[in-house]
């Protein structure tokens, strides 16, 4: 008796949450060697601790890019402004505008 198993085909790249080293480098538009250098410098995330494979979380890569571009700081600042606007609106609603 033979037991056969079908291969599980990977989801398309855009539907996956993890990627290979080569895909991670391509995601940021760099060579694999340059991506490795960014990982060593701590500017890109380390691979995930998965046994037997090296994979990178695409969300962590995107957050690292946001941090490098300053976008993360801009979003944090915008969130703080939104919170202040909500607090001001609540204060004005409670105490009336002067």
LUMNUNU-573007 format. One line per 5 residues: number of its first residue (from 1); for each residue x, y, z of N, C-alpha, C, O, CB. Coordinates in Angstrom, 2 decimals. Glycine has a CB too. Example, Ala and Ser with C-alpha at 12.3 -4.5 7.8 and 13.67 -1.06 7.14 Angstrom:
LUMNUNU-573007
1 = 13.19,-5.69,7.80,12.30,-4.50,7.80,13.20,-3.30,7.80,14.24,-3.32,8.46,11.31,-4.47,9.05 | 12.85,-2.25,7.08,13.67,-1.06,7.14,12.90,0.03,7.87,13.41,1.14,8.04,14.08,-0.60,5.72
This chain:
LUMNUNU-573007
1 = 0.85,-1.17,0.00,0.00,0.00,0.00,0.90,1.24,0.00,1.84,1.35,0.78,-0.97,-0.01,1.22 | 0.58,2.15,-0.88,1.32,3.41,-0.98,0.46,4.55,-0.46,-0.74,4.63,-0.73,1.76,3.68,-2.44 | 1.09,5.41,0.28,0.40,6.60,0.75,0.98,7.77,-0.02,2.20,7.96,-0.06,0.56,6.80,2.32 | 0.12,8.54,-0.62,0.58,9.71,-1.36,0.06,10.96,-0.68,-1.01,10.97,-0.07,0.12,9.65,-2.83 | 0.80,11.98,-0.81,0.39,13.27,-0.26,0.58,14.33,-1.33,1.58,14.34,-2.05,1.20,13.63,1.03
6 = -0.37,15.21,-1.41,-0.25,16.30,-2.37,0.53,17.44,-1.74,0.48,17.67,-0.53,-1.65,16.79,-2.83 | 1.26,18.14,-2.58,1.99,19.31,-2.09,1.01,20.44,-1.79,0.02,20.63,-2.49,3.04,19.77,-3.13 | 1.32,21.15,-0.75,0.53,22.33,-0.43,1.20,23.49,-1.14,2.37,23.80,-0.88,0.43,22.57,1.13 | 0.49,24.13,-2.02,1.06,25.25,-2.76,0.94,26.52,-1.94,-0.07,26.77,-1.28,0.35,25.42,-4.13 | 1.98,27.30,-1.99,2.03,28.55,-1.23,1.00,29.53,-1.76,0.67,29.52,-2.95,3.44,29.17,-1.29
11 = 0.51,30.35,-0.89,-0.38,31.44,-1.29,0.41,32.42,-2.15,1.64,32.46,-2.08,-0.99,32.15,-0.06 | -0.28,33.22,-2.94,0.42,34.28,-3.67,1.13,35.20,-2.67,0.69,35.35,-1.53,-0.56,35.10,-4.55 | 2.21,35.81,-3.09,3.04,36.63,-2.20,2.21,37.66,-1.44,2.39,37.83,-0.24,4.13,37.34,-3.01 | 1.31,38.34,-2.14,0.55,39.42,-1.49,-0.38,38.90,-0.40,-0.82,39.68,0.45,-0.26,40.18,-2.52 | -0.70,37.61,-0.40,-1.60,37.04,0.61,-0.86,36.42,1.79,-1.49,36.04,2.78,-2.48,36.00,-0.03
16 = 0.46,36.31,1.70,1.23,35.70,2.79,1.66,36.77,3.80,1.81,37.94,3.45,2.47,34.97,2.23 | 1.86,36.35,5.04,2.34,37.27,6.07,3.84,37.14,6.30,4.45,37.99,6.93,1.61,37.04,7.37 | 4.43,36.07,5.78,5.88,35.88,5.90,6.49,35.75,4.51,5.80,35.45,3.54,6.21,34.62,6.75 | 7.79,35.99,4.44,8.49,35.89,3.15,9.90,35.36,3.37,10.44,35.39,4.48,8.52,37.26,2.44 | 10.48,34.89,2.29,11.86,34.40,2.33,12.81,35.59,2.35,12.40,36.73,2.18,12.15,33.48,1.12
21 = 14.06,35.30,2.55,15.10,36.34,2.56,15.13,37.07,1.22,15.18,38.30,1.18,16.49,35.72,2.87 | 15.10,36.32,0.14,15.11,36.93,-1.20,13.87,37.80,-1.43,13.96,38.89,-1.98,15.19,35.82,-2.28 | 12.72,37.30,-0.99,11.49,38.08,-1.13,11.53,39.33,-0.25,11.05,40.39,-0.65,10.27,37.22,-0.77 | 12.11,39.20,0.95,12.22,40.36,1.84,13.10,41.43,1.21,12.77,42.62,1.26,12.80,39.94,3.20 | 14.20,41.02,0.61,15.08,41.97,-0.07,14.34,42.63,-1.23,14.44,43.85,-1.41,16.36,41.28,-0.58
26 = 13.62,41.86,-1.99,12.86,42.39,-3.11,11.77,43.35,-2.63,11.50,44.36,-3.28,12.23,41.25,-3.92 | 11.16,43.03,-1.50,10.11,43.87,-0.94,10.61,45.29,-0.67,9.87,46.25,-0.86,9.57,43.25,0.35 | 11.85,45.41,-0.23,12.39,46.75,0.04,13.20,47.29,-1.14,13.77,48.38,-1.06,13.26,46.73,1.29 | 13.25,46.51,-2.23,13.95,46.97,-3.43,15.45,46.94,-3.33,16.13,47.82,-3.86,13.52,48.35,-3.75 | 15.98,45.95,-2.64,17.43,45.86,-2.47,17.95,44.48,-2.87,17.17,43.56,-3.13,17.82,46.17,-1.02
31 = 19.25,44.37,-2.90,19.86,43.06,-3.11,19.77,42.28,-1.79,19.54,42.85,-0.73,21.35,43.19,-3.59 | 19.96,40.98,-1.89,19.94,40.14,-0.69,21.09,40.53,0.24,20.90,40.60,1.46,20.05,38.63,-1.07 | 22.26,40.81,-0.32,23.41,41.20,0.49,23.15,42.49,1.26,23.51,42.60,2.43,24.63,41.37,-0.38 | 22.53,43.47,0.60,22.23,44.74,1.27,21.17,44.53,2.35,21.24,45.12,3.42,21.77,45.81,0.25 | 20.17,43.69,2.06,19.16,43.38,3.07,19.82,42.75,4.30,19.50,43.12,5.43,18.08,42.44,2.49
36 = 20.74,41.80,4.07,21.47,41.18,5.18,22.20,42.23,6.01,22.21,42.17,7.24,22.48,40.13,4.65 | 22.79,43.20,5.34,23.51,44.27,6.05,22.55,45.09,6.91,22.87,45.43,8.04,24.24,45.19,5.04 | 21.38,45.41,6.37,20.39,46.16,7.14,19.91,45.37,8.36,19.66,45.94,9.42,19.19,46.52,6.26 | 19.80,44.05,8.21,19.42,43.20,9.34,20.52,43.26,10.40,20.23,43.43,11.59,19.17,41.73,8.88 | 21.78,43.12,9.97,22.91,43.16,10.92,22.97,44.50,11.66,23.31,44.55,12.84,24.24,42.91,10.20
41 = 22.63,45.59,10.96,22.66,46.92,11.57,21.43,47.19,12.45,21.36,48.21,13.13,22.75,47.98,10.49 | 20.47,46.27,12.43,19.26,46.45,13.23,18.23,47.36,12.57,17.27,47.77,13.22,19.63,47.00,14.58 | 18.43,47.68,11.29,17.49,48.55,10.59,16.33,47.76,9.97,15.29,48.33,9.65,18.21,49.33,9.52 | 16.53,46.48,9.82,15.49,45.55,9.37,15.38,44.45,10.42,16.36,44.17,11.12,15.80,44.96,7.93 | 14.21,43.82,10.54,14.02,42.81,11.59,14.81,41.53,11.32,15.17,41.23,10.18,12.56,42.47,11.72
46 = 15.07,40.80,12.39,15.66,39.47,12.29,14.60,38.52,11.74,13.41,38.83,11.76,16.19,38.97,13.68 | 15.03,37.37,11.25,14.07,36.37,10.79,13.30,35.82,11.99,13.75,35.91,13.13,14.79,35.21,10.02 | 12.15,35.28,11.71,11.31,34.71,12.76,11.93,33.43,13.30,12.64,32.74,12.56,9.88,34.44,12.24 | 11.68,33.09,14.55,12.25,31.87,15.14,11.45,30.62,14.76,10.88,29.96,15.63,12.31,32.00,16.66 | 11.41,30.31,13.47,10.71,29.12,12.99,11.73,28.01,12.78,12.75,28.24,12.15,9.93,29.42,11.67
51 = 11.47,26.82,13.30,12.45,25.73,13.15,12.62,25.30,11.69,11.64,25.02,11.00,12.02,24.54,13.99 | 13.85,25.26,11.24,14.16,24.72,9.92,14.03,25.65,8.74,14.43,25.29,7.64,13.33,23.58,9.69 | 13.48,26.84,8.93,13.34,27.80,7.83,13.65,29.20,8.32,13.54,29.49,9.51,11.92,27.74,7.23 | 14.03,30.05,7.41,14.22,31.47,7.73,13.16,32.26,7.00,13.13,32.29,5.77,15.67,31.96,7.35 | 12.29,32.88,7.76,11.22,33.68,7.18,11.13,35.00,7.92,11.43,35.09,9.11,9.86,32.93,7.23
56 = 10.71,36.03,7.19,10.55,37.37,7.76,9.08,37.74,7.74,8.36,37.43,6.80,11.39,38.41,6.99 | 8.66,38.41,8.79,7.30,38.91,8.89,7.21,40.17,8.02,7.91,41.15,8.27,6.91,39.21,10.39 | 6.35,40.15,7.01,6.24,41.29,6.09,5.79,42.56,6.82,6.19,43.66,6.46,5.27,40.96,4.96 | 4.95,42.40,7.85,4.48,43.57,8.60,5.63,44.24,9.35,5.71,45.46,9.41,3.38,43.17,9.60 | 6.54,43.42,9.92,7.70,43.99,10.61,8.60,44.73,9.63,9.15,45.78,9.97,8.49,42.88,11.33
61 = 8.75,44.19,8.44,9.56,44.87,7.43,8.94,46.22,7.08,9.65,47.22,6.99,9.71,44.00,6.16 | 7.63,46.23,6.90,6.96,47.49,6.55,7.06,48.50,7.69,7.23,49.70,7.45,5.48,47.23,6.20 | 6.94,48.03,8.94,7.09,48.95,10.08,8.51,49.50,10.14,8.71,50.67,10.47,6.74,48.24,11.41 | 9.51,48.66,9.82,10.90,49.13,9.80,11.09,50.19,8.73,11.79,51.18,8.95,11.87,47.96,9.57 | 10.47,49.99,7.56,10.55,51.00,6.51,9.88,52.29,6.95,10.39,53.38,6.69,9.91,50.49,5.22
66 = 8.72,52.18,7.62,8.04,53.37,8.12,8.92,54.13,9.10,8.98,55.36,9.06,6.72,52.98,8.79 | 9.60,53.40,9.97,10.49,54.04,10.95,11.66,54.74,10.25,12.03,55.85,10.62,11.01,53.01,11.96 | 12.23,54.08,9.24,13.36,54.68,8.51,12.94,55.92,7.74,13.71,56.88,7.63,13.97,53.67,7.56 | 11.73,55.92,7.21,11.27,57.05,6.40,10.72,58.19,7.25,10.50,59.29,6.74,10.21,56.59,5.43 | 10.51,57.93,8.53,9.91,58.95,9.39,8.40,58.88,9.40,7.75,59.63,10.12,10.36,60.32,8.96
71 = 7.82,57.99,8.60,6.37,57.87,8.52,5.77,57.45,9.85,4.70,57.92,10.22,5.99,56.87,7.46 | 6.47,56.57,10.58,5.97,56.11,11.88,5.82,57.30,12.83,4.83,57.39,13.56,6.93,55.05,12.50 | 6.78,58.20,12.82,6.72,59.38,13.67,5.57,60.28,13.26,4.87,60.82,14.11,8.04,60.16,13.62 | 5.37,60.45,11.95,4.27,61.28,11.47,2.93,60.70,11.88,2.04,61.44,12.30,4.34,61.42,9.95 | 2.78,59.38,11.77,1.52,58.75,12.15,1.28,58.89,13.65,0.15,59.15,14.07,1.51,57.28,11.75
76 = 2.32,58.71,14.45,2.19,58.86,15.89,1.78,60.29,16.23,0.90,60.50,17.07,3.51,58.49,16.61 | 2.40,61.26,15.57,2.05,62.66,15.79,0.62,62.94,15.39,-0.09,63.66,16.09,2.98,63.56,15.02 | 0.17,62.38,14.26,-1.20,62.57,13.80,-2.18,61.95,14.79,-3.23,62.52,15.07,-1.40,61.97,12.40 | -1.83,60.78,15.33,-2.70,60.14,16.32,-2.80,60.98,17.58,-3.87,61.08,18.18,-2.18,58.74,16.67 | -1.69,61.60,17.98,-1.71,62.45,19.17,-2.57,63.69,18.92,-3.31,64.11,19.81,-0.28,62.87,19.56
81 = -2.49,64.26,17.72,-3.31,65.42,17.38,-4.78,65.04,17.38,-5.62,65.78,17.89,-2.90,66.01,16.02 | -5.11,63.87,16.79,-6.50,63.39,16.79,-7.02,63.24,18.21,-8.16,63.61,18.50,-6.60,62.05,16.05 | -6.20,62.71,19.11,-6.61,62.53,20.50,-6.85,63.88,21.17,-7.82,64.06,21.90,-5.54,61.73,21.28 | -5.97,64.84,20.92,-6.15,66.18,21.48,-7.42,66.83,20.94,-8.14,67.50,21.68,-4.93,67.07,21.16 | -7.69,66.64,19.65,-8.93,67.19,19.07,-10.15,66.58,19.73,-11.12,67.29,19.99,-8.97,66.93,17.55
86 = -10.13,65.27,20.00,-11.26,64.62,20.67,-11.43,65.17,22.09,-12.55,65.42,22.53,-11.06,63.09,20.70 | -10.32,65.34,22.80,-10.39,65.87,24.16,-10.93,67.30,24.16,-11.74,67.67,25.01,-9.00,65.83,24.83 | -10.49,68.11,23.20,-10.96,69.49,23.11,-12.45,69.52,22.78,-13.20,70.30,23.37,-10.17,70.27,22.03 | -12.90,68.68,21.86,-14.32,68.63,21.51,-15.15,68.20,22.71,-16.24,68.74,22.93,-14.55,67.67,20.33 | -14.66,67.23,23.48,-15.38,66.79,24.67,-15.45,67.90,25.71,-16.48,68.11,26.33,-14.71,65.54,25.27
91 = -14.34,68.62,25.89,-14.31,69.72,26.84,-15.29,70.82,26.42,-16.05,71.34,27.24,-12.89,70.30,26.96 | -15.27,71.16,25.13,-16.16,72.21,24.64,-17.62,71.79,24.75,-18.49,72.62,25.04,-15.83,72.56,23.18 | -17.90,70.52,24.52,-19.27,70.02,24.62,-19.75,70.10,26.08,-20.92,70.40,26.34,-19.37,68.57,24.10 | -18.85,69.82,27.00,-19.22,69.82,28.43,-19.33,71.24,28.97,-20.24,71.55,29.73,-18.19,69.03,29.25 | -18.39,72.11,28.58,-18.32,73.45,29.17,-18.78,74.54,28.23,-18.84,75.70,28.64,-16.91,73.74,29.60
96 = -19.11,74.23,27.03,-19.53,75.23,26.07,-18.35,76.01,25.54,-17.34,76.17,26.22,-20.54,76.16,26.70 | -18.47,76.50,24.33,-17.38,77.29,23.73,-17.39,78.70,24.29,-18.45,79.28,24.53,-17.50,77.32,22.17 | -16.22,79.25,24.49,-16.11,80.61,25.03,-15.58,81.52,23.99,-15.41,82.72,24.23,-15.21,80.66,26.26
